[in-house]
Amino acid sequence: MENRKPTLREIISSLVFIVFIGTFFILNFVIPEPAVLISERRVPAKFPKLPKLTVESIQDGSFFKPILDGSFMSKFDDYAADRFVFRDTFRGMHAFMVFDLYRQTDKSGLYRDREVGVGEFKKTNETSFRQTTEKILKAAESLAGYDMNIYYSIIPDKSTFAGRYMPGFDLGIAEAILFNVLGEYEYIRIADILDADAFYKTDLHWNQSKIMDVANHLLEGMGANTIPGVYQGVVAGEFRGLYAGQLALPVDADLITYVDIPGLRVRYLSEVTLEFEDGPLYDMERLSGVDPYDFYLRGPQPLIVLENDNAPDRELYYFRDSFGSSLSPLLANSYSRITIIDLRYIHISLLEMFIDFVPGSDVLFMYGSQILNNPSVLQA
């Protein structure tokens, strides 16, 4: 059989393919790998390491195990994908195909809705909810000697207010579990006070200037003075939340707003000195950080104290998650002192080292569905 010479078109096609692949190969070596994937708010995967090469690791097979079981290549795939040049461009192309070309309802669990925007709406895991609620019960019982007025609430996932069915959070199941475990305490339901407009379209959190009614409802439920008048929200800047980067498609930015509350003293527990130090209520510098929502009360903090000399002589101990960063200041005109406790960053057994609990005070446990679905994060 006579060997056929490749045509000019075939040669050109092969050269173009080689140049295309070669260019990306070179670029991936020349361009430094990112320290942080900013749009996704995470650290990229690192190059996987094999066990140390020794006679023993060869004899017992431990050196070859990651190769044979596929774990090395799986981690390498993650590493290669995270450091691939033009990663965000290709992610955007993939998202366009999923949502706009194929008309799928979600991209790897990420949904897009006209009413609530973008979100990763996870189902209510009954086992996880019960385990987390039992941790809340343990924390509440640890305060039994102080004769506290204990209240609890739940922040519904914003998918609850979507314009169509979302296969996520089930408020009925969640409340049934809470009632069953925490029934001896008083429940304050805020789901009826919320709507889609209260939440950022590109993030899971709520907008501080849109939750005045929620704050008043909680204060009324705890028998405290409600907010006098109506606070005016001040625009701090544009905000593209967690889900904007995960979506990988152009989305309109939210406006991050705040309520100016004069006269508050804010003290943060320093993880270096283990002393409380003064700080800002709103940290403008964090608006340009990886997570602009950290603008509120400096984001993740183990303990924060809000003091207001002009408020009634009354104390509140607020066990919270990240939603509490924006809610807490709205409660501060009703309490002379609010101690904000985040059990994700401090164990319940350490609280009495830093807090002088005042008997007869109010206690509020309030978490969103993300925390309630993940019992391992609370240290109780």
Buried (B, 14 or more C-beta within 10 A) or exposed (E): EEEEEEEEEEEEEEEEEEEEEEEEEEEEEEEEBEEEBEBBBEEBBEEBEEBEEEEEBEEEEBBBBBEEEEEBEEBBEBBEEBBBBEBBEEBBBBBBEBBEEEEEEBBEEBBBBEBBBBBBBBBBBBEBBBBBBBBBBEBBEBBEEBEBBBBBBBBBBBBBBBEEEBEBBBBEBBBEBBEEBBEEBEBBEBBEBBBBEBBBBBBBBBBBBBBBBBBBBBBEBBEBBEBEEEBEBEEBEEBBBBBBBBBBBEBEBBBBBBBEBEEBBBBBBBEEEEEBEEBEBBBEEBBEEBBBBBBBBBBEBBBBBBBBEEBEEBBBBBBBBBBBBBBBBBBBBBBBBBBBBBBBBBEBEEBEEBBEBEEEBBBBBBBBBBBBBBBEBBBB
